[in-house]
Amino acid sequence: MKLNFKLKVSPWKKILTFGRKGKLSPRFIGPYEVIERIGPMAYWLALPTELERIHNMFHVSMLSRYRSDPSHIISPTEIKILAWEVKQLRNKSIAIVKLLWPRHRVEEDMWEPEEAMRK
C-alpha cells in the first residue's frame, strides 16, 4: 500500500501562492506519494515539476494523511455548464464559465475561470 500525504502550504503565503489568495487559499495541496521515510519525523515526497523550487523533504508537522474517498471524485459529465462569457479586466480578458455542481441547487451555481476546468 502506498502512503499519500497532503502538504500544508499556509506558512508559504508570502512566498508561493496556490490558487486563491487570502482566507480562501488552500491550507493543504496534494495528495503526493511518499518516496521514502527518513526517520520517525520526516518524509521524501514525489512533487510535480511545478513545485521544483521546493525541497521535497518535509517534517511530519507539514503533512496530513490523505485518505481516499470515492465520494469526493466528480465525473466531468456530472458538471453542467450553464453559461460562458469573457470578462474584460484592465489589461487582459479572462474566459469564465457558470457551473452547476452535482447535488447542488441552481441558486448555488458559480462562476469559475475556464482554465480551472482544463485541469
DOLO-192208 format. One record per residue (C-alpha): residue number from 1; residue in three letters; x, y, z. Coordinates in pm, whole numbers, padded with zeros to 5 digits. Example, Ala and Ser with C-alpha at 12.3 -4.5 7.8 and 13.67 -1.06 7.14 Angstrom:
! residues 2
> k, r, xx, yy, zz
> 1, Ala, 01230, -00450, 00780
> 2, Ser, 01367, -00106, 00714
END
This chain:
! residues 119
> k, r, xx, yy, zz
> 1, Met, 00000, 00000, 00000
> 2, Lys, 00139, 00337, -00099
> 3, Leu, 00124, 00623, 00150
> 4, Asn, -00007, 00958, 00033
> 5, Phe, 00008, 01289, 00219
> 6, Lys, -00138, 01634, 00165
> 7, Leu, 00114, 01913, 00210
> 8, Lys, 00044, 02210, 00439
> 9, Val, 00103, 02535, 00249
> 10, Ser, -00030, 02811, 00475
> 11, Pro, 00316, 02920, 00606
> 12, Trp, 00425, 02989, 00246
> 13, Lys, 00157, 03250, 00177
> 14, Lys, 00409, 03528, 00107
> 15, Ile, 00645, 03307, -00097
> 16, Leu, 00423, 03091, -00319
> 17, Thr, 00054, 03116, -00394
> 18, Phe, -00164, 02813, -00457
> 19, Gly, -00493, 02906, -00619
> 20, Arg, -00680, 03184, -00440
> 21, Lys, -00523, 03439, -00206
> 22, Gly, -00618, 03530, 00148
> 23, Lys, -00883, 03349, 00352
> 24, Leu, -00991, 03126, 00065
> 25, Ser, -00643, 02998, -00016
> 26, Pro, -00600, 02623, 00029
> 27, Arg, -00441, 02505, 00353
> 28, Phe, -00324, 02175, 00203
> 29, Ile, -00232, 02070, -00151
> 30, Gly, -00188, 01723, -00286
> 31, Pro, -00202, 01430, -00233
> 32, Tyr, 00159, 01341, -00304
> 33, Glu, 00314, 00997, -00289
> 34, Val, 00577, 00918, -00028
> 35, Ile, 00909, 00819, -00184
> 36, Glu, 01088, 00735, 00141
> 37, Arg, 01050, 00775, 00515
> 38, Ile, 01351, 00950, 00672
> 39, Gly, 01349, 00852, 01037
> 40, Pro, 01038, 00894, 01253
> 41, Met, 00979, 01264, 01172
> 42, Ala, 01047, 01329, 00800
> 43, Tyr, 00934, 01208, 00458
> 44, Trp, 01054, 01249, 00098
> 45, Leu, 00758, 01327, -00130
> 46, Ala, 00720, 01293, -00506
> 47, Leu, 00637, 01651, -00604
> 48, Pro, 00525, 01764, -00953
> 49, Thr, 00751, 01975, -01173
> 50, Glu, 00563, 02299, -01094
> 51, Leu, 00689, 02265, -00734
> 52, Glu, 01053, 02203, -00830
> 53, Arg, 01164, 02517, -00640
> 54, Ile, 01060, 02349, -00313
> 55, His, 01281, 02093, -00139
> 56, Asn, 01091, 01763, -00131
> 57, Met, 01174, 01651, 00226
> 58, Phe, 00914, 01752, 00487
> 59, His, 00869, 01730, 00863
> 60, Val, 00555, 01545, 00975
> 61, Ser, 00408, 01872, 01108
> 62, Met, 00379, 01991, 00745
> 63, Leu, 00188, 01680, 00633
> 64, Ser, -00164, 01548, 00666
> 65, Arg, -00253, 01187, 00590
> 66, Tyr, -00462, 01156, 00274
> 67, Arg, -00744, 00905, 00288
> 68, Ser, -00902, 00841, -00049
> 69, Asp, -01280, 00877, -00055
> 70, Pro, -01459, 00781, -00380
> 71, Ser, -01744, 01020, -00297
> 72, His, -01503, 01314, -00343
> 73, Ile, -01445, 01227, -00709
> 74, Ile, -01676, 01402, -00954
> 75, Ser, -01702, 01291, -01314
> 76, Pro, -01672, 01577, -01566
> 77, Thr, -02001, 01459, -01718
> 78, Glu, -02181, 01536, -01388
> 79, Ile, -02091, 01908, -01403
> 80, Lys, -02330, 02122, -01606
> 81, Ile, -02203, 02436, -01782
> 82, Leu, -02485, 02690, -01770
> 83, Ala, -02314, 02988, -01938
> 84, Trp, -01982, 03103, -02081
> 85, Glu, -01850, 03458, -02118
> 86, Val, -01533, 03664, -02139
> 87, Lys, -01468, 03905, -01852
> 88, Gln, -01271, 04214, -01951
> 89, Leu, -01022, 04334, -01688
> 90, Arg, -00787, 04632, -01721
> 91, Asn, -00503, 04455, -01902
> 92, Lys, -00648, 04120, -02004
> 93, Ser, -00953, 03913, -02085
> 94, Ile, -01049, 03606, -01882
> 95, Ala, -01285, 03336, -02007
> 96, Ile, -01524, 03223, -01732
> 97, Val, -01792, 02954, -01716
> 98, Lys, -02100, 02930, -01494
> 99, Leu, -02116, 02582, -01339
> 100, Leu, -02381, 02379, -01166
> 101, Trp, -02217, 02117, -00946
> 102, Pro, -02384, 01780, -00881
> 103, Arg, -02608, 01762, -00573
> 104, His, -02644, 02145, -00565
> 105, Arg, -02942, 02368, -00639
> 106, Val, -02949, 02617, -00927
> 107, Glu, -02922, 02902, -00674
> 108, Glu, -02579, 02766, -00579
> 109, Asp, -02429, 02791, -00928
> 110, Met, -02091, 02964, -00951
> 111, Trp, -01858, 03130, -01199
> 112, Glu, -01514, 02973, -01241
> 113, Pro, -01219, 03060, -01468
> 114, Glu, -01228, 02842, -01778
> 115, Glu, -00862, 02746, -01725
> 116, Ala, -00960, 02574, -01396
> 117, Met, -01189, 02344, -01593
> 118, Arg, -00898, 02212, -01802
> 119, Lys, -00706, 02074, -01501
END
